[in-house]
Amino acid sequence: MSDKFKKLSTKAKIEYIYDYYKLHIILGFIVIGILSILIYNAVNKSSPSLSIGCINTPTNNDRELLLTKKYIQSNTTKIKTKDIELVKGFRFSNSKDSIDYDYTYASNVKFLARITDKTLDVVVFDKEGLRVLKKKGYLLTIPNSVTNKLSNNALINSSKNANASKKYVAIKLNSNKNLYVGIIKNSPHKKEAINYLKYISGVTF
């Protein structure tokens, strides 16, 4: 067979190889194509310009619009809607007897991973979320450019001590529920996060 193959013309050799190894060649091209796509996506993967997390804060369509598209429409930022990541479902609880304790535990692990990976900028949370975030020291001190435009009633100090220096770490949102917003201390997009705080503190949530 090898002697016969050697005597074939170049064109005949190619046809012979293709006939016998057609399936292998096709599968090889498919594998190469898939690998090329995966490598391209990994190299060109874009990260969001702003990541917002919701802790103990149920969201509906109206709230999601307020948290994302309405910010873009406010003309206070140059980023696009696709550049905002909204992470829902974080849950903190002060009770280990909760019937959904496993979900809460998994949520805490997920949140900690986000903090560690520096992939979270702004958080919206309730009173329990405020307690945990302050205790863990996760919140950034809000700059004067934001706090100067707000009343003291809307600002949350980092310390319960009235005599302590005023380091505001959260803003109480204009909402019929006790909801707050703050910036994660190791936020990778602090400038955009501060701009977002200016926006969200001026709307009814």
C-alpha positions in Angstrom: 0.0 0.0 0.0 2.9 2.3 0.8 4.6 1.7 -2.6 1.3 2.4 -4.3 0.8 5.6 -2.3 4.3 6.8 -3.2 3.5 6.4 -6.9 0.4 8.5 -6.7 0.5 12.1 -7.9 0.3 15.0 -5.4 -3.4 15.6 -6.1 -4.1 11.9 -5.8 -2.3 11.7 -2.5 -4.4 14.5 -1.1 -7.6 12.9 -2.3 -6.5 9.6 -0.8 -5.7 11.1 2.6 -8.9 13.1 2.6 -11.0 10.0 1.7 -9.5 8.0 4.6 -9.2 10.7 7.2 -12.1 12.9 6.3 -13.8 12.6 9.7 -10.5 13.2 11.6 -9.8 16.3 9.5 -13.3 17.8 10.1 -13.1 17.1 13.8 -9.6 18.6 13.9 -10.9 21.9 12.3 -13.8 22.0 14.7 -11.5 21.6 17.7 -9.2 24.2 16.4 -12.1 26.6 15.8 -13.5 26.1 19.3 -10.1 26.6 20.9 -9.5 29.8 18.8 -12.9 31.2 19.9 -12.2 30.4 23.6 -8.7 32.0 23.4 -10.0 35.1 21.6 -12.8 35.6 24.2 -10.4 35.1 27.1 -7.9 37.6 25.7 -10.6 40.2 24.7 -12.9 39.7 27.7 -14.2 43.1 28.8 -14.8 43.8 32.4 -17.7 46.1 33.5 -17.0 49.8 34.2 -19.3 49.6 37.2 -20.5 46.7 39.3 -23.5 47.1 41.6 -24.5 44.5 44.3 -27.8 44.2 46.0 -27.8 42.9 49.6 -31.1 41.9 51.2 -32.7 44.1 48.5 -35.3 42.5 46.3 -35.4 44.0 42.8 -38.1 44.4 40.2 -38.0 45.8 36.7 -38.5 49.3 37.9 -35.7 49.1 40.4 -33.4 47.5 37.9 -34.0 50.3 35.5 -33.3 52.9 38.2 -30.1 51.1 39.2 -28.8 50.8 35.6 -30.4 52.5 32.6 -31.7 55.6 34.4 -28.1 56.2 35.5 -27.0 56.2 31.9 -29.9 58.4 30.9 -29.0 61.0 33.6 -26.1 62.2 31.4 -23.7 62.1 34.3 -21.6 59.3 32.9 -19.9 58.3 29.7 -20.3 54.5 30.2 -23.0 52.5 28.4 -25.7 50.2 29.9 -23.8 47.1 28.8 -20.9 48.3 30.9 -22.9 48.1 34.1 -23.1 44.8 36.0 -26.0 44.3 38.4 -25.4 41.5 40.9 -28.6 40.5 42.6 -29.3 38.0 45.4 -26.6 38.7 48.0 -28.1 37.9 51.4 -26.9 38.6 54.9 -28.6 37.3 58.0 -28.1 37.6 61.8 -29.7 34.3 62.5 -28.1 30.8 62.0 -31.6 29.3 62.6 -32.9 30.7 59.3 -34.6 28.1 57.1 -32.5 29.3 54.2 -29.2 29.4 56.1 -27.4 27.4 53.4 -28.4 29.9 50.8 -27.3 32.8 53.1 -24.0 31.1 53.7 -23.4 30.5 50.0 -24.3 34.1 49.4 -21.7 35.3 51.9 -19.0 33.2 50.3 -19.9 34.6 46.9 -19.8 38.1 48.3 -16.4 37.6 49.9 -15.1 36.2 46.6 -16.2 39.4 44.9 -14.5 41.5 47.6 -11.3 39.4 47.3 -11.3 39.6 43.5 -12.0 43.4 43.5 -15.0 43.0 41.2 -17.6 45.0 43.1 -18.0 48.7 43.3 -21.3 49.9 44.8 -23.6 48.1 47.1 -27.3 48.7 48.0 -28.4 47.2 51.3 -30.8 47.1 54.2 -30.1 47.6 58.0 -28.6 44.1 58.4 -26.4 44.7 55.4 -25.3 48.0 56.9 -24.4 46.3 60.2 -22.3 43.6 58.6 -20.6 45.9 56.1 -19.6 48.4 58.9 -18.5 45.6 61.2 -16.3 44.1 58.5 -14.9 47.5 57.4 -15.8 46.9 53.8 -17.2 50.4 53.0 -15.2 53.3 51.7 -15.4 56.7 53.4 -17.5 58.8 51.2 -15.7 61.9 49.9 -16.8 65.4 50.7 -17.8 66.1 47.1 -20.8 63.8 47.8 -21.5 64.4 51.5 -21.5 68.2 51.3 -24.5 68.1 49.1 -26.6 65.9 51.5 -28.2 66.5 54.8 -26.8 64.9 57.9 -30.0 62.8 58.2 -29.1 61.0 55.0 -25.5 60.2 56.0 -24.4 57.1 58.0 -21.3 57.5 60.2 -18.8 54.7 60.4 -18.9 54.8 64.2 -21.7 54.9 66.7 -19.7 57.2 68.9 -21.2 60.7 68.5 -17.8 62.3 69.4 -15.9 60.3 66.8 -14.7 62.1 63.7 -17.4 62.1 61.0 -16.5 59.4 58.5 -19.5 58.7 56.4 -19.6 55.3 54.8 -23.2 55.1 53.6 -26.1 57.2 52.4 -29.7 56.5 53.3 -31.7 56.3 50.1 -35.0 58.2 49.5 -37.2 55.1 49.9 -40.1 53.9 52.0 -37.9 51.2 53.3 -34.6 51.5 55.2 -32.2 51.1 52.3 -28.7 52.4 52.0 -25.9 52.7 49.4 -22.2 52.7 49.8 -18.9 52.1 47.9 -16.8 49.0 48.5 -13.4 50.0 49.9 -11.3 48.2 47.3 -13.6 49.2 44.4 -11.6 49.1 41.1 -13.7 52.0 39.7 -13.9 54.5 42.5 -14.3 57.5 40.3 -17.3 56.0 38.6 -18.7 54.7 41.9 -18.5 58.2 43.5 -20.3 59.6 40.4 -22.9 56.9 40.8 -23.5 57.8 44.5 -24.2 61.4 43.5 -26.8 60.1 41.1 -28.5 57.4 43.3 -28.7 59.7 46.3 -30.8 62.2 44.4 -33.6 59.8 43.2 -36.5 58.1 44.9 -35.7 54.4 45.2 
